[in-house]
Amino acid sequence: MLVSEHGLLFNVSSDTERAHAHPELDGVMHVFDAYWHGIRSATACLPGHKIAISHKKLPSGDALHHLFAYIDHHRIRHICFQAMSENGLKLAELTKREFGDAVDLYVVTHVSSAQFENHFEMHMLKAMVDGQEAGLFRRLGAVKPRFHGVVPEFWPKTIINMAPRIDGPLPVLREVDAVLLPVENNWRKNLYTNALAGLHCDAVKTIYVVNWPSALENLQELKKIKWIGFMRPGQIMARAASCGAILHSSLIECQPMTMLEGLAVGTPCLSGRLGVHPEIDAHPLSRLCEVEYVDDVGALQTALGDVLSLWRHDASALREMIADHVALRKRLCVASYLEFLS
């Protein structure tokens, strides 16, 4: 759901139904852009109040009045902006003007320095830093590991994302020999490397893609590939639950929500090394599913074969590994936000 004519959405079901609960974080308000889908998906997993805004239009006066009354009624003292736009910055300034030091404002960026070809990202980072220096923002954080090496004013630790909350198993049958490749056809998402790894893996019978690897038929037979088209997050999770693995070895990534949505439904995801946190890096699932070089078709093919072999020979061990990884992510996510907002 996109924003209403008033420019705000309050706690809509898609932003709250998969959220975790935590007594110390349930009172935090998260503000995010309704049109930035990956960031919205990551925020939807977090405890707290959820406010969707739009970089395309400012909230109306009535919407602002309602928002400020909501903040006051619920005694909200911490507001975390998940990424920042010009309209988000204006909303932060208006909120600070209304509440002063009674409410602390924070920003979490979801950007990588590799995305700086889009100059908007650098412009907004400068606005965040200027806002922190002016007392508008109490702290700036990032989900990209070691981002303070890019912008020193950012909090030196990493904000950890968690998987969506799922109550019970999804009612689907798993095709262990099928894999999901839900990435765009561009260089950053590395569609062709992922597709080739699946095509070369003897254990794979079907590769479901949302974007066709155009012209790859010049090099490879593509009978394994089935196009399923665009899917919304809930649809991606349902499809992932029916597959043996997700292929998502992309060239630039922070903490891919595709991976976390897959893990939430018990499906492992192949990726490059993310370096998110020492405990995550050392986890058996990370060692099983991460490859050192994201464009190494052979390494990705081998890792994929190992995952699918585990499904066939010791599925319970793989399920336990995934559940433990999801629990670890949740613990580290909560700890990172508690420290960041302290």
C-alpha positions, -999 to 999 in steps of 0.1 A, spaced: 0 0 0 13 35 -9 7 67 10 -27 83 12 -36 117 -2 -25 131 32 10 118 27 12 94 56 2 58 65 -1 47 101 7 10 111 -8 -6 80 -10 -44 81 18 -50 56 42 -30 79 32 -46 112 20 -82 106 55 -96 104 70 -74 131 87 -88 162 78 -75 197 102 -63 224 93 -45 255 121 -19 252 116 -13 214 78 -15 211 76 22 218 100 33 191 85 50 160 101 41 126 95 64 97 103 51 62 94 58 25 65 38 12 81 35 -22 115 22 -11 105 -14 -10 136 -31 4 139 -6 33 102 -8 39 105 -46 41 134 -44 66 115 -19 88 84 -41 88 103 -68 108 112 -44 136 92 -38 168 75 -4 172 52 20 155 54 22 117 48 55 97 51 54 59 58 87 41 66 96 5 96 113 -10 71 125 -37 49 147 -14 49 163 20 24 153 46 -6 176 47 -13 199 77 -40 176 89 -16 146 87 11 164 106 -15 174 133 -26 137 136 10 125 137 20 149 165 -11 140 185 -2 103 180 34 108 192 21 127 222 -6 102 230 17 72 229 45 90 247 70 83 219 105 94 228 125 78 201 119 83 163 141 64 139 141 75 102 149 45 81 168 62 52 163 99 44 147 120 17 141 157 14 106 152 27 119 131 55 143 158 65 115 184 65 94 161 86 123 157 110 127 194 113 89 199 119 89 172 145 119 187 163 103 221 163 71 206 178 87 185 205 122 198 211 144 177 233 114 156 245 118 134 214 151 121 201 155 116 163 178 91 147 186 80 111 196 46 98 210 46 63 207 15 41 231 28 14 265 15 2 293 37 -11 290 18 -44 257 36 -50 272 70 -49 269 73 -87 234 84 -77 244 117 -62 212 120 -43 227 95 -18 257 117 -10 235 148 -8 213 131 18 243 118 38 256 154 40 222 165 52 222 138 79 256 148 91 247 185 91 215 176 110 235 158 136 259 187 140 230 211 144 213 189 171 185 177 149 196 141 150 210 124 180 228 96 162 233 83 127 236 45 120 240 22 90 232 -14 81 262 -14 59 291 -28 80 320 -4 87 301 25 71 318 49 95 349 43 73 330 61 46 314 88 67 332 91 100 303 109 118 283 76 117 280 53 146 309 28 144 288 -3 149 264 -20 125 227 -20 127 216 -56 122 185 -65 103 163 -94 113 140 -118 94 102 -114 94 82 -130 121 64 -161 108 39 -178 130 41 -215 121 51 -232 88 37 -220 55 13 -246 40 34 -254 10 53 -284 -4 90 -279 -10 106 -287 -43 141 -294 -31 154 -295 -67 140 -260 -75 157 -227 -68 144 -191 -68 163 -163 -85 143 -132 -77 168 -105 -89 167 -77 -114 186 -79 -147 214 -55 -140 251 -58 -133 247 -51 -95 223 -80 -90 245 -104 -109 216 -123 -126 237 -142 -151 262 -156 -126 234 -168 -105 215 -183 -134 246 -201 -147 253 -216 -113 218 -230 -112 220 -242 -148 254 -260 -142 243 -276 -109 231 -312 -116 209 -312 -85 188 -283 -98 158 -292 -121 140 -258 -121 151 -222 -117 123 -197 -111 132 -162 -123 114 -129 -120 136 -114 -148 147 -133 -179 185 -136 -185 182 -122 -220 206 -135 -247 220 -162 -223 205 -188 -247 235 -180 -270 258 -197 -245 236 -221 -226 205 -243 -229 178 -226 -207 152 -253 -204 156 -253 -166 145 -217 -163 109 -207 -157 98 -171 -158 73 -162 -130 73 -124 -133 72 -97 -107 63 -107 -72 54 -87 -41 73 -95 -8 46 -119 5 46 -137 -29 84 -140 -28 82 -155 6 56 -180 -4 76 -190 -35 108 -192 -15 91 -216 10 84 -240 -19 121 -241 -32 153 -257 -20 173 -225 -21 175 -189 -32 202 -176 -55 212 -140 -45 250 -136 -51 249 -99 -59 279 -76 -64 268 -49 -39 248 -57 -8 243 -47 28 220 -72 44 196 -85 17 160 -87 27 155 -114 1 178 -136 21 161 -128 54 126 -134 40 138 -167 27 153 -177 60 120 -168 77 103 -195 57 131 -220 62 149 -215 28 186 -209 27 200 -182 4 233 -183 -15 252 -150 -14 286 -134 -14 304 -127 19 285 -100 38 307 -94 68 278 -82 89 289 -94 123 315 -118 136 289 -142 151 269 -142 118 301 -147 98 311 -177 119 277 -193 118 275 -227 100 248 -215 77 269 -185 66 299 -209 60 276 -231 40 259 -205 18 284 -177 13 310 -177 -15 342 -156 -15 339 -142 -51 303 -133 -61 310 -138 -98 326 -172 -94 301 -195 -111 319 -227 -101 321 -217 -64 284 -207 -64 275 -240 -82 294 -260 -56 278 -242 -27 244 -247 -42 250 -284 -47 261 -287 -10 229 -270 2 206 -292 -19 225 -323 -9 219 -314 28 182 -311 21 182 -347 7 205 -363 33 199 -344 65 170 -320 62 165 -317 99 201 -305 104 195 -278 78 163 -267 94 179 -264 128 208 -245 113 184 -220 96 163 -216 128 194 -210 149 206 -184 124 173 -166 124 173 -165 163 209 -152 162 199 -124 138 170 -114 160 192 -113 192 218 -92 174 193 -69 158 176 -62 192 210 -56 208 221 -32 180 190 -11 183 190 -10 221 226 3 220 221 26 191 190 43 207 205 45 242 
